[in-house]
Every structure is written in C-alpha cells, then in structure tokens.
C-alpha cells in the first residue's frame, strides 16, 4: 500500500512540474474588484500563472478539509463519549470481579469475557 501511495505522489509531482513549466507566463491578479480599486490603489500582483493555479488548489483543499473537520466534530465527540463509557464499564466489571473473588463468575464471563 505504501508503494502505491508513493507512486501516486510521484505521478502527482510530475504533473505539477509539467503544469508549472507549461504556465510560466505572468498574469495580473487584482486583489480588489475594479469598482473598489479607488479604496486601496495598487492592490494588484503579477504572478506566474502556475503559482495562481497552485494557490487556488491549496486554498480549496484547505477550505474543504476545514469544513470536513467541522462536520465530523459530532462523530468525534460521540466516539470520545463511547470510549469513556466503555472504560467506566470495564472498571465496574473489574470491581465486581474483585468483590466476588471469582474471576470465572458465569455472569461476568458472559459480560466481559
């Protein structure tokens, strides 16, 4: 599996390098719409096209990961609660085993193994 992942990353790197070489021309990026440029004049940047493309991809991935992380918050919270509950129940079973002095109690064997 690791080899497949490395091959895919190598292919992705080759595609990015080819994209960069093919798009070396500079473009003007306006940081404000043309109607608002009087507020802060000079808010333009000249960058190679591949930098603009890569920045757009990285920004999109970052926003996507952030939204996905926020969406999964409820699942992480539920998992943490279930882990705490399982730990509490395991401590309770261990306490019952100590109280009875019978580690092979039938009911406890069914519940906890």
LORO-531280 format. One record per residue: residue in one letter; x, y, z of N, C-alpha, C in turn. Coordinates in steps of 0.02 Angstrom, whole numbers, plus 50000, padded with zeros to 5 digits. Each point is the difference from the previous one (the first is absolute). Layout:
N
AXYZXYZXYZ
...
This chain:
113
X500424994050000499585006050000500445006350000
X500554999750038500445005850003500315001349932
X500184994849964500295000749934499515003349952
X499384997950003499495003049956499925007450016
X500005001850065499945007050019500595004149975
X500614997250005500585003649975499995000849925
X499764995049964499945000649927499505005449982
X499435000250034499505005149986500275006950015
X500375000850056500295006550017500535002049948
X500394995249975500505001649949499665002349936
X499464996749980499635002049940499715007050009
X499735001350059499725006650015500555005449997
X500584998550026500565004749997500205001449928
X500034994949958500175000949929499485004449966
X499364998850014499465004149971500085007350021
X500165001250064500075006850024500605003449966
X500544996549993500595002949966499845001649927
X499664995449966499815001349930499545006049995
X499525000550047499545005750002500395006550011
X500494999950043500395006050014500405002149939
X500314995249968500415001649941499575002649943
X499404997349992499565002049945499685006850012
X499995002450063499655006250015500465004950036
X500555001849968500485004650030499815007349989
X499545001549955499825006949985499685003450060
X500155006550006499735003850056499295002449986
X499605000250053499335002749996499925005250056
X499545004649990499875005050051499414997750042
X500114999750064499474998050047499775006350037
X499365001749991499725005850035499724997650067
X500245002950054499784998050066499345003250020
X499795005149964499355003250010499645000549933
X499344999750000499645001049937500155006949970
X499925000749936500185006349967499585005950025
X499404998750025499605005550026500235002550067
X500394996150036500235002050067500745001750002
X500335000349943500725001250000500185007150022
X499515004550002500145006850024500105000050076
X499754995050036500094999750073500734998750018
X500314995449966500704998350013500344999049933
X500265005349971500324999349934500634995850005
X500164996749946500614996049998499914993050028
X499394997650005499884993350027499994994849945
X500525000249959500084995049948500684996750008
X500044993749980500624996250006500114996549934
X500624999949976500174996249940500344993650022
X499704994449981500254993450019500004995449940
X500444995050000499964994949948499334996250006
X499734998049944499344996850000499994993650043
X500554996149999499994993850038499965001450076
X500275005650023499955001850071499285001550018
X499655003649956499305001550011499594993650003
X500134995449953499644993749999500134995950063
X500634999550020500174996150059499715003250064
X500025006650004499705003350058499254998850003
X499675000049943499284998649999499854992950022
X500414995249977499904993050020500124999150075
X500545002850025500164999450071499475003350043
X499755005849979499475003450037499374995850000
X499824997149944499404995849996500064993850044
X500584996849999500114994250043499965001850074
X500305005650018499995002250070499295001450023
X499625003649960499315001450019499594993550004
X500114995549953499644993650001500174995950062
X500644999650017500204996350060499715003250062
X499995006650003499725003450058499254998550008
X499625000549947499294998450003499884992750019
X500404995649974499934992850016500164998850073
X500525003350026500184999250071499445002650044
X499705005649982499445002750039499394995449995
X499884997149942499434995649991500074993650041
X500614997550007500114993850037500065001050075
X499945006250024500085001350071499524995950042
X499374999549979499514996350040500184992650005
X500304997249947500204993050001500594998950047
X500485004750001500564999450046499765000750072
X499535004550013499745000950067499644993750023
X499604997049957499644993850017500494994350013
X500524999549959500504994750010500365000850067
X500165006250018500345001250064499534998150058
X499365001649993499524998250053499934992450006
X499994996549944499954992750002500634996950031
X500585002849986500624997450030499985001050076
X499785005850023499955001250072499514995150032
X499444998849967499504995450026500284992950003
X500354997849949500304993449999500524999350056
X500415005250011500494999750054499654999550068
X499475003950009499634999750063499714993050011
X499714997149948499704993350007500544994750013
X500585000649969500544995350013500255000650072
X500055006150026500195000950070499484996950047
X499365000849982499474997150041500044992450000
X500134997049942500064992749996500604997650040
X500565003649996500594998150040499855000450074
X499635005250020499815000750071499554994250022
X499524998049958499574994450017500404993550005
X500494999149958500424994050003500394999950066
X500255005750021500385000350063499544998650059
X499395002849998499524999150055499804992750008
X499864996749946499774993150003500574995250012
X500605001749981500564995650008499984994149953
X499545000149954499934994649952500115002849930
X500604999349974500125002749933499624996349946
X499764994050015499644996149949499255000050014
X499755005350028499285000650013499634999549933
X499464996349999499634998849937499755006449968
X499685004450040499735006149973500555004649975
X500545000750040500555004249979500364997149940
X500024993449994500314996949941499615001649937
X499335000150007499595001849942500095007349981
X500035004450051500055007349987500685001949974
X500534998050035500665002649983500494995049974
X499844994049995500474995249971500394997050055
